[in-house]
Amino acid sequence: SGDAGRTSRFVRVASELARHVWPEMPPAPPPEKRSESADVATSDSARQLQRLEAEAERRLALSIRLRVVASVLLMLLGKAATVCTPFVFKALVDASSGGAPPSAPSGPLGRLLACPPVALLAAYGAL
């Protein structure tokens, strides 16, 4: 009973947070209808204003969704960088110490391939 209550509370909190972070998309505004009479001109203006408001709401909801997706992708990229950093530095140290591995090309191409590890190591030291 305690676990079920805790789980349902967690689900309620998560759904409330998701409602604010991932807003529902408002329905698309209906297509605009033209009328001929002058009496209907004010209602046409009101309908056009409602249409503009609905479109602005849809754009806001879409921009929020895009920002959420971008932030999640950047967070995952940061996590991947954090996990990969020790392996990159191990490769940098291995590449900068000792000779080149037997499979590495010699000559100008080998020197060119050796530059990125040194540059990355220098950039890390500058931080």
N, C-alpha and C positions, 0 to 999 in steps of 0.2 A: 504494500500500500504506500509506503514511504517513497520507494523508487518511482512508482507510477505518478505520484503527486509531483515529485521533483521533475520528472520527464515532461509532464503536461505543462508545468510552469515554464520550463525551458522552451518548449515549443511555442507557448504564448508569447514569451519575451522575444524569441527569434522571429516570429511572424510579425510582431509589432515593429521591430527594428527593420525587417525587410520591407515593410510597407513604406517606411520613410526613406530607405536607401534605394529601393527599386520601385518607383511609383508606377501605378497602373496607367496604361496609355488611355487617354480619353478617346471616345469614339470620334471618327472623322466627321467633320461637319457635313451636313447634307448639301447637295449641289444647289447653287443659287438659282432662284426662279425670278424671272422678270415679269413685272405687272405693268399694265398700261394706265391705270387710273391714278390720279393725283392724291386721292384719299389714302391709298395704300403706300404712298411714298414714305411716310413715317415708319410704317411697319417694315418696309424694305430696309430702311436705315437701321432699324433695331435688329433685324435678321442679319444684316451685314456685320453689325457690331458683334453680335453673338458668334457669328462665323469667325471673325477675326480673333475673338477671345478664345474660342475653341482651338483654333490653329496655333495661337501662342502657347496655350496649355500643352498641346501635343509636342511642340518644339521644346518646351521646357522639360517635359518628361523624357523626351528622347535625349536631350543634352545631359540630363542627370544619369540616365542609363549608360551613355557613352563614357562619362567621367568615372562611373563605377567600374566599368569593364577596363578602362585604361589604368585605374589605380590597382586593380587586382593583377593585371598583367605586369605592371611595374613592380608590385610586391613580389610576384613569383620570379621575376628577373633578378631582383635583389637577393632573394633566397638562393637562387641558382648561383649567383656570383659569390655569395658567402660560402657555399658548399664547394665550389670549384677553386677558390682562391688558394688553398693549401696545395692542391695538385698542380696549379699553374706555377707557384713558386718553387715547388720541388723540381718541376721541369726546367725552370729558369736556372736554378742552382746547378742542376745536372748539366745543363747546356753551357753554363759559364765556367764550370770547373772541369779540369781535365781536357782531353782532346775531343775532337768531334767523333761521333759514333761512326763505325765503319761504313754505314749506308749513306752518310752525309756526303754531298758533292764537295769537291775541293775547288780551289781557285776563287774567282770573284763571286760566283754563285754561292759558294759555301760561306764566304764572309757576309754576303747579303742576307742569307738565312740566319746568321748568328746575330744580326743587329736587333731584331725584335725582342729577343729575351733580355738583352742588355738594356734596351730602351724601357721595357716594362719594369725591370728591376730599378732603374734610375728614377722612373716616375713614381714607383712605390716609395723610394727613399725620399723623394721630394715632398711627399704627403706628410 
